[in-house]
Amino acid sequence: MATYRSSADQRRDQRIANEVEAVEVMPCTFCQTLTPVLDLNTYGARCYTCYRNYCEGDRHDPSLTRDQRRDMAGIVKAALAGGLRASPQEHIRHLQAKEEAGTATPAQRGFLVAVRSLAKAPAGD
Ligand SMILES: [Zn+2]
C-alpha cells in the first residue's frame, strides 16, 4: 500500500502546508494581538478590531494651515529628491527618541514595534 501514495495525496499535503503558511500570525502593530499575516496585509498592519477603530475613529490630523502645507510640501520634495539622507538606522533612532519623548505618532510607534519584532525573528532560511 505504500506505493498507493498518489500524486493526489501529495497535492493534498501541499495544500495543507499552504494553508498552514497562510495562517501564519504576527502581532498586530497596534494592540499586539496575534493576527493572521493575511489580515495584517489587508488592514494595514492592524488586526480587524484595530482596523475598525481606525475607520470609526478620528483618524485625521487637524487640518493644516496654508503655511504648514507649504512647508510639508517642501519636506516631501526634498525627500523625493534625495535631500534627506538619514539611513534606516538613523531613522529608527530618530523614531525611538520621539517615542521616549512621548511625541511619536501611533503609526511611528507601530513602525518601531514592527522593527523590533523583525529584529527578534530568526534569520529566514
Ligand atoms: Zn490590533
Residues whose N, C-alpha, C, O or C-beta is under 5 A from the ligand:
A	BS01	ZN	C28 F30 C31 Q32 T33 R46 C47 C50
